[in-house]
Amino acid sequence: MRIVCAMSGGVDSSVAAALLVEAGHEVLGLTMRLYDATREPTGRAGTCCSPAEIDQARDACAVLGIQHYTVDERARFEGAVIDDFVRAYATGRTPNPCVRCNEHVKFGPLLARAQALGAAALATGHYARSEDGGLWRAVDDSKDQSYFLFAMGLPTLAGVRFPLGTWHKDQVREKARSLGLANADAPDSQELCFVGGGDHAAVVEARAAALGVDPGALAPGPILDEAGVEIGQHAGVHRVTVGQRRGLRVAGSEPRYVLRVLPEQRAVVVGDAAALQVDALELEDFRRLTALGEQATVRATVQVRHRGRPAPATIELDGARARVRFDEPIAGPSPGQAAVVYDGARVLGGGWIAG
């Protein structure tokens, strides 16, 4: 069959395309141009879909003997991912741009493009499995990316393939070397593609005015203890996140963690590690990847961070909202982050932490 493979330029998507070619499919490589990199003369190799990575994707397609296309998704990416990122930080939330990108850019729109090209499916280099009509963790648990994929929805999932779902990373690199791919030993992406140097606050400050964000919302403000006493100053609510410990300039010798961000007051509340523990969460915009009822109560595990340990919990579903009650308290995650519900290795669904 004809399959479009989304190629970021990294080794994973290149090997995914190679496996499809070896399986006898007609493969087309498709790379997205996601952000304006005209001010990045070095191309920042190693970030998803950077100019340097686009060149690597093109080179990989040449080695594999398949056609390569580049599509301009900068406008969609800016609106759905970067602007969402800026608004979230400006309102005291911690966004998850990779989930938003997968939701709004990488899957639905790319699958539509693939179908317009006569393709039967869209493939990516994500470490995850699509089996029995559902989404499952990858065999290589250390590289599993299912946490980032829950928001695509069942209709899109039905048209997506993950060739690396049963592979381990060292196998992927060895396969790339055997194929003569130049990116066989390229480092994995470690930072957000549109955040140069890892300074997310600079992105927020540069884009906030264009989105109508009050400049005062990003101004310094008080750091309060749990009793409401000011014990320090922060540099802006967009520069802190719940659970943060480092970088807080507060009085006292005991470690303090960010417990809450209060954007209306431009204040941050801190406390000790015990105060960071929570036994329940409210989720909004919950997406189902299985036949869960609109109103249902399920026993499952919930993962609130990409590398976090899934925690046993009872989940009470009510339409697009859910309440999670953990068996034992967990370190409180940040409002705006994703919480993904698993039944063993299968993804049941997920939503965004309210607050």
JODACOR-V807560 format. One record per backbone hydrogen bond with DSSP energy under -0.5 kcal/mol. CO is the residue of the C=O (numbers start at 1). NH is the residue of the N-H. E is the energy in kcal/mol with one decimal. If there is no record, write none. Layout:
CO_NH_E + CO_NH_E
This chain:
1_26_-2.0 + 2_120_-2.9 + 2_121_-0.8 + 3_5_-0.5 + 3_28_-2.0 + 4_6_-0.6 + 4_123_-2.9 + 5_7_-0.5 + 5_30_-2.5 + 6_8_-0.6 + 8_49_-1.1 + 10_14_-1.4 + 11_15_-2.4 + 12_16_-2.4 + 13_17_-2.1 + 14_18_-1.9 + 15_19_-2.6 + 16_20_-1.6 + 17_21_-2.2 + 18_22_-2.5 + 19_23_-1.4 + 20_25_-2.1 + 21_24_-1.8 + 25_27_-0.8 + 26_3_-2.7 + 27_67_-0.6 + 28_5_-3.0 + 29_69_-2.6 + 30_7_-2.7 + 31_71_-2.6 + 32_34_-0.8 + 33_73_-2.1 + 35_37_-0.7 + 37_40_-1.9 + 39_41_-0.6 + 40_43_-1.6 + 43_52_-0.8 + 44_47_-1.2 + 47_50_-1.8 + 49_34_-0.6 + 50_54_-2.5 + 51_55_-1.9 + 52_56_-1.7 + 53_57_-2.5 + 54_58_-2.2 + 55_59_-2.4 + 56_60_-2.5 + 57_61_-2.2 + 58_62_-1.8 + 59_63_-2.1 + 60_64_-2.2 + 61_65_-1.1 + 61_66_-2.4 + 67_29_-3.1 + 69_31_-2.8 + 71_33_-2.9 + 71_73_-0.9 + 73_77_-2.7 + 74_78_-2.6 + 75_79_-2.1 + 76_80_-2.8 + 77_81_-2.1 + 77_82_-1.9 + 78_83_-3.0 + 81_85_-2.3 + 82_86_-2.3 + 83_87_-2.6 + 84_88_-2.2 + 85_89_-2.0 + 86_90_-2.2 + 87_91_-1.0 + 88_91_-0.9 + 88_93_-2.8 + 89_92_-1.5 + 93_95_-0.6 + 96_99_-0.6 + 96_100_-1.7 + 97_101_-2.6 + 98_102_-2.2 + 99_103_-2.3 + 100_104_-2.9 + 101_105_-2.5 + 101_106_-2.6 + 102_107_-1.0 + 105_110_-0.6 + 107_111_-3.2 + 108_112_-2.1 + 109_113_-2.0 + 110_114_-2.6 + 111_115_-2.6 + 112_116_-2.0 + 113_117_-1.4 + 114_119_-2.7 + 115_118_-1.6 + 121_4_-2.1 + 122_161_-2.6 + 123_6_-3.0 + 124_163_-0.5 + 126_128_-1.2 + 127_138_-0.6 + 127_145_-3.1 + 129_131_-0.6 + 129_136_-3.2 + 131_134_-2.5 + 134_131_-1.5 + 135_347_-3.2 + 136_129_-2.5 + 139_141_-1.4 + 140_143_-1.6 + 140_144_-0.6 + 141_144_-0.6 + 145_148_-1.5 + 146_149_-1.7 + 146_150_-0.6 + 149_152_-1.6 + 150_153_-0.9 + 153_157_-2.2 + 154_158_-1.9 + 156_159_-1.8 + 157_160_-1.7 + 159_122_-2.7 + 161_124_-1.7 + 162_165_-1.8 + 164_167_-1.7 + 165_139_-2.9 + 167_140_-0.6 + 168_172_-1.9 + 169_173_-2.4 + 170_174_-2.0 + 171_175_-2.3 + 172_176_-2.3 + 173_177_-2.3 + 174_178_-2.1 + 175_179_-1.4 + 176_180_-0.6 + 176_181_-2.5 + 177_180_-1.0 + 181_184_-1.6 + 183_186_-1.5 + 192_195_-1.5 + 194_196_-0.7 + 195_198_-1.5 + 196_199_-1.2 + 198_200_-1.4 + 199_203_-1.0 + 200_204_-2.1 + 201_205_-2.7 + 202_206_-2.1 + 203_207_-1.7 + 204_208_-1.9 + 205_209_-0.5 + 207_211_-0.9 + 208_211_-1.0 + 208_213_-2.3 + 209_212_-1.7 + 214_217_-2.2 + 215_218_-1.4 + 216_219_-1.4 + 221_234_-2.7 + 222_224_-0.5 + 222_268_-2.0 + 223_231_-3.1 + 223_232_-0.9 + 224_270_-2.8 + 225_228_-2.2 + 229_225_-2.3 + 231_251_-1.8 + 232_223_-2.7 + 234_221_-1.2 + 236_239_-2.2 + 237_240_-1.1 + 241_244_-2.3 + 244_258_-2.2 + 245_248_-1.0 + 247_249_-0.6 + 248_250_-1.1 + 249_233_-0.7 + 257_259_-0.5 + 257_271_-2.0 + 258_243_-2.8 + 260_269_-2.5 + 261_263_-0.7 + 262_265_-1.0 + 262_266_-0.6 + 262_267_-2.2 + 263_266_-0.5 + 267_262_-3.1 + 268_224_-3.5 + 269_259_-3.3 + 269_260_-1.6 + 271_257_-3.0 + 272_276_-0.6 + 273_276_-0.9 + 274_277_-1.2 + 276_332_-2.8 + 278_330_-2.6 + 279_326_-2.1 + 281_324_-3.0 + 282_354_-3.0 + 283_322_-1.9 + 284_352_-2.5 + 287_350_-2.1 + 288_154_-0.5 + 290_292_-2.2 + 294_296_-0.5 + 294_319_-2.9 + 296_317_-3.6 + 298_300_-0.5 + 298_315_-3.0 + 300_313_-2.7 + 301_342_-3.0 + 302_304_-0.5 + 302_311_-2.4 + 303_340_-2.6 + 305_308_-1.3 + 311_302_-2.3 + 312_327_-2.2 + 313_300_-2.1 + 314_316_-0.5 + 314_325_-2.7 + 315_298_-2.4 + 315_317_-0.7 + 316_323_-2.3 + 317_296_-1.2 + 318_321_-1.8 + 320_286_-2.8 + 321_318_-3.0 + 322_283_-3.3 + 323_316_-2.8 + 323_325_-0.5 + 324_281_-2.1 + 324_326_-0.6 + 325_314_-2.5 + 330_278_-2.7 + 334_337_-2.0 + 335_94_-3.0 + 337_353_-2.9 + 339_351_-2.2 + 340_303_-2.8 + 341_348_-2.8 + 341_349_-1.2 + 342_301_-2.5 + 342_344_-0.6 + 343_346_-1.9 + 345_137_-2.6 + 346_343_-2.8 + 346_348_-0.6 + 347_135_-0.5 + 348_289_-2.9 + 348_290_-0.7 + 349_341_-2.9 + 350_287_-3.7 + 351_339_-2.7 + 352_284_-2.7 + 353_336_-2.5
